[in-house]
Amino acid sequence: MTDMNKEAIAVLNDLIQTSKDGQEGFKTCAEDIKHPQLKALFVQRSADCATAASELQAAVRSMGGDPETSTSVSGDLHRRWVDVKSMFTGKDEEAVLNEAERGEDHALKAYKEAMEKITKHNLVGIRDLVERQYHGVQRNHDQVKALRNQARAS
């Protein structure tokens, strides 16, 4: 396996964990929220993250690597912290949207860092996939932020 393949696989495996974190995070948001339209949105976003992770795992396999299959430790810790915090603050719409936005901030950062590594190491073979997913993460972030702002204004 070439060094470029190893670097590409490492980048993709990091994004797999980010996608798995998103999948679990949105699933938790869907469980915590009562508003039916928001619940449906979070269920869909969780499924979108699962699809993204599957695409990334297939790319890793096609390069001869072993794809990640789990969430990150930091994502697990964040979800636990949210659970503890919600015991004290409740699970109101704005609080859930705040945590969803925080998760999307993390995902955006991870994808930006991946794009920088792709450029730095000239990993053109994975650029299109990662860039397409990055734009999806940006849309998710912007939508969650707008919904959070609406909830704040209410």
PAFI-369447 format. One line per field, with one value per residue: x, y, z of N, C-alpha, C in turn; residue in one letter. Coordinates in steps of 0.02 Angstrom, whole numbers. Atoms other than C-alpha are relative to their C-alpha. Layout:
N
n.east = (X:...)
n.north = (Y:...)
n.up = (Z:...)
ca.east = (X:...)
ca.north = (Y:...)
ca.up = (Z:...)
c.east = (X:...)
c.north = (Y:...)
c.up = (Z:...)
koldren = (a:...)
END
This chain:
154
n.east = (43:-41:8:59:59:4:23:70:39:2:46:68:20:19:66:48:17:40:67:32:19:59:55:23:21:66:47:15:42:67:31:10:42:72:26:-2:-40:-70:-16:-9:-62:-57:-3:-27:-71:-34:-5:-48:-67:-14:-17:-66:-49:-4:-38:-70:-24:-11:-60:-57:-7:-24:-71:-33:-5:52:38:25:70:29:-2:-61:4:23:72:34:-3:46:68:10:5:66:49:-4:23:72:35:6:29:56:-15:42:-18:-60:-58:-16:-28:-67:-46:-6:-45:-68:-24:-13:-62:-54:-3:-28:-72:-32:-1:-48:-67:-9:-12:-68:-46:6:-38:-70:-30:22:39:54:46:56:22:69:44:-4:26:73:26:-11:55:59:-9:10:73:28:-19:37:70:7:-12:60:54:-17:14:73:21:-21:42:69)
n.north = (-59:-61:-49:-41:39:1:-66:-7:43:-32:-56:28:31:-54:-24:52:-11:-62:17:43:-45:-36:48:11:-64:-16:50:-23:-60:23:30:-50:-56:17:-30:53:-18:3:71:29:-28:32:70:-2:-19:59:46:-30:12:72:8:-30:47:58:-20:-6:68:32:-29:29:69:0:-15:56:-14:22:-59:-9:22:-26:-71:-21:-8:-68:-1:36:-42:-56:24:12:-65:-27:37:-25:-70:-3:17:-61:-56:22:14:-44:-4:-40:36:55:-31:-24:56:22:-47:13:59:-19:-39:50:34:-48:-6:62:2:-51:28:53:-32:-26:57:23:-47:4:63:12:62:-16:56:-4:-70:-10:29:-40:-67:6:9:-63:-46:24:-18:-73:-10:22:-49:-62:12:7:-66:-40:26:-20:-73:-6:22:-52:-59:16)
n.up = (0:5:-53:17:-19:-73:-21:20:-44:-66:6:6:-63:-45:21:-17:-71:-3:26:-51:-55:22:1:-69:-28:26:-27:-68:6:20:-59:-53:20:6:61:50:59:-20:-11:67:27:-33:23:68:-5:-25:57:47:-28:9:71:9:-29:45:60:-20:-14:65:29:-37:23:70:-3:-34:-71:-46:-21:-68:-7:-62:-13:-33:-73:-16:15:-54:-60:10:-9:-72:-32:18:-41:-69:1:12:-63:-39:38:40:70:41:71:10:-27:46:60:-18:1:70:34:-25:36:69:-1:-2:66:48:-14:21:73:23:-12:50:64:-3:7:69:40:-19:21:69:-1:47:6:-47:-4:20:-52:-61:14:4:-68:-35:17:-36:-70:-4:5:-64:-51:11:-15:-72:-29:13:-44:-68:-5:-3:-67:-46:10:-22)
ca.east = (0:70:97:-35:-160:-118:-143:-307:-370:-325:-420:-572:-571:-573:-724:-809:-799:-866:-1011:-1047:-1045:-1171:-1279:-1287:-1302:-1450:-1530:-1517:-1590:-1737:-1768:-1759:-1872:-2062:-2094:-2142:-2061:-1898:-1903:-1924:-1781:-1664:-1711:-1673:-1507:-1459:-1494:-1395:-1245:-1260:-1258:-1106:-1014:-1057:-990:-829:-812:-831:-695:-578:-612:-580:-407:-370:-395:-497:-636:-683:-847:-874:-900:-759:-719:-746:-918:-966:-910:-1008:-1168:-1145:-1117:-1276:-1373:-1312:-1341:-1517:-1562:-1536:-1593:-1728:-1738:-1823:-1816:-1684:-1569:-1579:-1547:-1398:-1320:-1359:-1272:-1123:-1109:-1121:-984:-873:-917:-880:-711:-670:-717:-618:-466:-491:-499:-337:-250:-316:-242:-79:-48:-127:-252:-355:-435:-546:-571:-739:-819:-757:-799:-977:-1002:-926:-1058:-1193:-1122:-1121:-1305:-1349:-1256:-1341:-1513:-1490:-1422:-1573:-1693:-1601:-1613:-1801:-1821:-1724:-1834:-1994)
ca.north = (0:170:311:412:271:261:449:445:300:393:548:443:345:508:564:396:426:603:534:400:535:634:481:449:633:663:502:567:735:644:547:704:820:823:933:810:906:925:743:694:810:734:556:602:684:529:422:544:527:337:347:461:339:194:289:328:147:86:206:142:-38:5:67:-95:-23:-71:56:125:57:156:330:433:443:632:607:479:595:740:636:583:764:816:679:740:923:887:811:985:1098:994:945:1097:1132:1268:1162:1014:1128:1207:1036:986:1144:1109:937:1012:1137:988:901:1058:1075:892:908:1071:986:837:953:1037:867:816:973:961:779:792:654:685:512:557:744:733:620:723:889:831:773:935:1035:925:955:1143:1136:1036:1159:1310:1231:1181:1355:1438:1324:1361:1549:1529:1435:1571:1706:1616)
ca.up = (0:-48:75:-20:3:188:207:109:215:375:315:267:430:528:427:454:642:616:513:643:778:675:650:837:881:765:825:1004:952:869:1030:1137:1037:1036:883:744:600:694:746:562:512:640:590:408:456:555:401:292:409:401:211:215:329:212:61:154:213:33:-23:113:61:-123:-71:21:195:346:374:544:610:770:837:911:1096:1094:1012:1143:1282:1207:1200:1382:1433:1340:1431:1601:1556:1495:1665:1738:1596:1515:1334:1261:1074:1085:1195:1076:926:1017:1040:860:800:912:832:659:705:746:582:481:565:530:346:327:403:286:135:192:207:36:-40:56:10:-164:-127:-284:-280:-132:-162:-251:-120:27:-55:-95:84:150:57:135:309:274:221:378:488:410:424:606:647:564:660:822:787:756:921:1011:937:992)
c.east = (45:-12:-60:-64:-9:-27:-73:-45:-7:-50:-72:-24:-18:-70:-55:-21:-43:-71:-38:-21:-64:-61:-28:-27:-70:-53:-21:-45:-72:-37:-20:-52:-72:-29:6:42:75:23:14:65:60:6:31:75:41:11:51:72:20:20:70:54:8:40:75:31:14:63:63:13:30:75:39:8:-57:-38:-19:-73:-34:4:67:-11:-27:-75:-40:-2:-49:-73:-15:-9:-68:-54:-2:-27:-76:-40:-13:-36:-62:20:-45:30:65:62:22:32:70:51:9:48:72:30:16:62:60:9:30:75:37:5:48:71:15:16:71:52:-1:41:74:35:-21:-38:-62:-52:-61:-30:-74:-49:0:-29:-76:-30:10:-56:-65:3:-12:-75:-34:13:-43:-74:-12:9:-62:-58:13:-15:-75:-26:19:-46:-71:-10)
c.north = (62:46:45:-36:-1:67:10:-42:31:58:-26:-31:53:25:-52:9:62:-14:-43:41:38:-44:-9:65:20:-49:20:61:-21:-30:52:54:-23:24:-49:16:-2:-71:-33:24:-35:-74:-3:16:-59:-51:26:-12:-73:-14:27:-47:-61:15:4:-69:-37:26:-28:-72:-3:16:-54:10:-30:62:0:-23:31:76:17:5:69:6:-35:42:59:-22:-14:66:31:-34:26:72:3:-20:63:56:-19:-9:43:6:38:-36:-56:28:28:-57:-28:46:-10:-61:15:45:-46:-34:46:6:-62:-3:53:-26:-55:31:30:-56:-26:45:-6:-62:-20:-66:7:-56:3:70:8:-24:45:69:-1:-7:63:49:-21:18:75:16:-20:51:63:-8:-6:68:44:-22:20:74:12:-18:53:60:-11:14)
c.up = (0:59:-14:18:76:26:-17:46:69:-1:-2:65:52:-16:13:73:8:-22:49:60:-19:0:70:31:-24:25:71:-1:-17:60:51:-17:-11:-66:-59:-62:16:11:-68:-32:30:-19:-70:2:26:-57:-51:24:-8:-73:-15:26:-45:-63:16:13:-66:-33:33:-24:-70:-3:36:75:40:25:73:1:60:3:34:76:18:-15:54:64:-6:11:73:37:-14:41:72:3:-7:62:41:-37:-38:-72:-44:-70:-10:25:-46:-64:13:-4:-71:-38:23:-35:-72:-6:-2:-68:-53:8:-26:-76:-29:8:-51:-68:-2:-10:-72:-46:14:-28:-71:-6:-45:-4:46:4:-15:53:62:-11:-4:70:41:-13:35:74:9:-3:66:54:-7:17:76:35:-10:44:72:10:4:70:52:-3:27:73)
koldren = (m:t:d:m:n:k:e:a:i:a:v:l:n:d:l:i:q:t:s:k:d:g:q:e:g:f:k:t:c:a:e:d:i:k:h:p:q:l:k:a:l:f:v:q:r:s:a:d:c:a:t:a:a:s:e:l:q:a:a:v:r:s:m:g:g:d:p:e:t:s:t:s:v:s:g:d:l:h:r:r:w:v:d:v:k:s:m:f:t:g:k:d:e:e:a:v:l:n:e:a:e:r:g:e:d:h:a:l:k:a:y:k:e:a:m:e:k:i:t:k:h:n:l:v:g:i:r:d:l:v:e:r:q:y:h:g:v:q:r:n:h:d:q:v:k:a:l:r:n:q:a:r:a:s)
END
